[in-house]
Amino acid sequence: MSDVVTETVALGGPGGATLELARPRSSEALLDEDAFGDDEFLPYWAELWPSGRALARAVAARRLGGARVLELGCGLGLPSLAAARAGARVTATDWSPEALAFVARNAALNEVAIATSVVDWRAAEALEAQAPWDLVLAADVLYEARNVAPLLDLLPRLGPEVLLADPGRATAQPFFAAAPARWALRSWPDDVHPAVRVHRLRRPA
C-alpha cells in the first residue's frame, strides 16, 4: 500500500514517551463490497481510535518486563507497541491480515518485536492453547452487539487480567453488566479523552 501516513503518538508519563505509527491515509479507500457481503467486514482497523490511544497510555504506565501479553482486535496495534516498549512479549491478533501487516510494519518502525496471528474470537482455540496470558488487551472491540457474547466466553479462558478501553458505546453495556459475575472490575477515565474509560478485569483471588 503506497498511500500511507506516519504520525508520532504521545504516550504521556515521565519523559514524554512516543511511538511512530504508520496507517492508511484513508480507511474509506479500503472498503471492499465482497468482504462486507461475506461478514459485514468494514476496515475499522485502519483508524487510530481514541480508545486505542487511551489503552496504550494505560499500558505504557506499567512495568511489563517478560510478561506475556495478548491483544485482541489489535487494528494498527498501538497498545501492543506500548506493551512491547514496556518489555512484554506480545502477540497481536486481528481478523484482518491487512491490519496485521501494519502491526508488523509499526513494530519494525519502533524497533520492537511483536508476533501476529489472524484470529476469529468465535474460533480461538489456538489462543486458548497458549493460555494463560499474563495480560490481555482490547480497545473499542464492543462496537457491535454480536461481539459481546464471544468475548464474555473467551476472556476468562485466556488469563487472569484484562485491560479493555471503551468510549461508552451502548453496545458494550451488556458486557460490563455481565462481567462482574466472573471478574473484579475497576474503571477509570482516560486523562486525554475522558469519554473513554479503561476497564481492568481481574479474576477474584
N, C-alpha and C positions, 0 to 999 in steps of 0.2 A: 504494500500500500504506500503510495507516494505522498498523498495529501495528509501529512501528519504534523502536528504541532507539539512542542515540548514546553512545559511550564515548570517553574520552581514552586514547590508546595512547602509551606512552613508547617512544622510540627509543633512549634512552641517549646516551652520549657527552657531550662538554663542553657545558654549557648546558642539559642536560636537555630536548632537543627532544621535542616531542609532535605527534601528529596526532589529529584528530577523525574518528571512523569511525561512520557510520550503518549499521545492519544490521537484518534482520528479528528480531523478538523470539524467534520460534520457527521453526526450519527445518522441524520436523515439520508445521507448518501449511501448508507449501508442497508437500507430497507430491502428485503427480499420477499416478494409476494409468495413464492413457493414455500419458503421456510415459515412464513406466517400461516399459510394454509395448512401446513403439516401439524404445527403445535402452537399456533399463535405466537411464534417467536418474533420478538422485537429486539433491536440491538441496544438494550438498556445498558449493556456493559460498556459501551463506548463513551458514556458520560461520566464525568467525575462529580458524583453526587455529594451534597453536604454530609450525609451520614458516613460516607467513606472517609471524608476528611476528619470528622469527629472521632471515628473509631481509630484512625491512625494516630491521632493525638493521644487518645487514651492508652494505646499500645506503647507509644513512644515513651510514656512516663514510667513504664515498668522495666524491671530488670529480668530479662528472659534468657540469659546465658545458658545454652544447652537444652532449653525446653523444646518439646515437640509441639508445633503449632500448626493448626489446620484452618484454612479459610474456606468457607462455603460461599458460592456465588460471588467470586472474587472480582469479577469485572476487570478493571485495569490493574487491580492488585495493590492499591496504596496501603491498606492495613498490613498486607503480607510483607511489603517492603519495609514498613516501620518495624515489624516484628523481627525480620531478618537483620535489620540495622541494630536492633537491641540484643542480638546474639542468639536468636532462636533458630531452630532447624524447621524450616517452613515448607508446607505443601499447600499450594493454592489450587483451588478447584472451581470449575465453572462448567456449564453445559455447552459453552461456545468455544470451539477450538480457536477462533479468531481472537477472543479475549485472552486466552492463554498465550497466544503468540505475543501479544502486547505485554503480558506479565514477564515473559522471558526477556523481551526487549528491555523492559524497565529494570529488571534485575541486573542485566548487563550494564545498563546506563549508570546504575548506582553502585556497581561492583559488589553485589551481594549474591548469595546462592539461594535460589528458590526452586523447589520441584513443583511440577504442574501435572494435573490429571483432569481429564474430561469426566464429569460425574453428574448423573441424574439422581437427585435425592430419593426418588422413588425406587432406585435400584443401586444402593450404595454399599453393597456387600464388601467391595474392596476396601472402603474406608473403615468399615466395622472390623475387618480382619486385621487392620493395623492399629486398632484402638488398644489401650486408651491413649488419647492425645492429652497433653498437659493443658492445652488451652485451645478452644475453638472460637473462631471469629466469624462474624457475619454482619454486613452493613446493608440496611434497607432491602432485605430479602423478602419481606412480607407485604409487598405491593400488590399481590394478588391473593384472594381468599384461598385459592387452591394450594397455596404453599404452606398454610398453617398446619394442617394435619400431618403431612410428611415430616416437617421439622419437629413437631411435638413428639413424634415417634422416633425420629432418628437421633436427636441430640443426646438423650440420656445414654445412648449406646456408644457415644464417641469419646466421652471424657468427663472429668469432674467439674470443669469450669467453662463457661461460655461468656463472651462479651458480644453483645448484639446491639447495634445502633439503629435507631428507627426515628423518623421525623414525625411521629404521631399519626400514622396512617390508620384510618378506620378499619381497614382490613387486618391490621395487626392486633386489634383489641382482643379478639378471641384467644390469640396465642398467649398474651400476657394475663388474661383471666385464668387460663388453664395451667400456666407454668408453675405457680406456687404449690400445686399438688405434688410436684416432683423436685422442685428446686427452692433454695433460698434465694430470693430475688431482691436486689438493690438497684436503684436507678438514680441517675443524676443528669442535669442538662449540660450540654456542651458549652464551653465558655464563649466560643465564637458564634456558633449557631444554636441559640437557646431553644429553638423549636425541636432540635434533635436531642434525644435522650439516649444515653448509653446505659444499657441494662446488663448487670452482672448476675449470672445464674450460677449458683454453686450447689453441689449436692450436699444435703444436710449430713452432718457428722453421724 
